[in-house]
Amino acid sequence: QVQLVESGGGLVQTGGSLRLSCVVSGSSVRLNTMGWYRQAPGDQRELVASMTSGGSTNYADSAKGRFTISRDSAKNTVYLQMNSLKPEDTAVYYCRLSIGPFMYWGQGTQLTVSS
């Protein structure tokens, strides 16, 4: 059974930094595509960053230059380092694992950036 558990969200001031973690069980972060998504109230869930099994990364324009996705295969964990945070980054952040046509989601972690 594949499970994803996010953590690391919280309240941070504008310009601050935070690192989100996603611990995966039942599958491998190294062998599958991993992604971070976010959803603000009233908005659709959107991609923030992703990493393929080969290590290629992709970022939303809003995340480029500020956010970094990484993984630790030994800990089977994916991270999202977020710097220079803005109020518009406020959202619930979700981790996703893709295995072929199947997608698995975590429960989400709330990030609130105060102005």
N, C-alpha and C positions, 0 to 999 in steps of 0.2 A: 504494500500500500504506500503510495507516494504522499508525503506530507511536507508542507513548507510552513515554516514559522518565522515571521518577521519580528524584528525588534529594533529599538534604537530611536523611535520617534519621540517627539516631545515638543516643548515650547522653546523657541530660540528667537533672538532679536535679529532684525535686519542686518545683513552683513556677516552673520555668524556661520558656523559650520556644524555639521552633524554627519554621523555615519550610520547608515541603516545596515542591518544584517538579515540574512535569510538563510536559515539552517534547513537543509534538505535531508529527508530520510526516505529510503525506499527507491532511490535513484541516484544518479551521479551528476553533479554540477559540471564535471569536466566533459562528460560525453553527450550532453544535451544543450540546447539553446536556452539560456536564462535571460530573463528580462525583468526590468523594474517598470511599473506602470503607476499612474496616479489618477485619482478622481477627486475633483473638488465638488462641493455641493452644487447640484443643478447642471453639472457638466458630465460629458461622457468620459469614460476611462481612456487615458491616452498613454502611449509609450513614452517613457523617459529615456531609457537606455537598455541595450541588449548586448549579449555576448554569445557568440556561437561556440560550438565545441572546439573549433580551430583557434579560438581566441580573437576573432574579428569582433569589433565593437561598432555600435551604431547609437547615435544620440539624437534626441529631438533638438531642434534649433534652440529651444529655450534652455537646454541643458549643456550645450557645447561650451567648453571652456570653464565651466563651473562644477560639473558633476563628473565623477569617474566610477565606472563599474569595474569590479574586479572579482576574482574568486580565489578561494583557498581550497584546493582539492583535498588536502589532508583533513580539513575540518568539514568538508562538503558544504561549504558556505559561500554565498555570494554577498558582496557588499556594494553599497552605493555611497560613495563619499560625496558630500554636498557642501560646497563652499559658496561664499558670497550670496547667501540666501536672501530671497526677496519675499515680500508678503504674498505675491502671486504664486509662490511655491507651496503655499498652504494647501494641503490635500491629505487624503488617505493614500498611502503608498503601498502597493501590492507587488509581491514577487510572483513571477510566473516561470514555470518549467514546461518546455515543449518537447514531447516525444512523438515524432511523426505528426499525425493529425490530432493527437491528444494534448490537452493543456491542463495544467494543474496550477491552482492558485493558493496563495496563503490567505490568512484572514485580514491582513492589512495592518498598518501602523500609522497613527495620526502624526502629521507634522504641522505645526502651527508656527508661522513666522510673524512676529509682532513688528509693527512699524514704529 
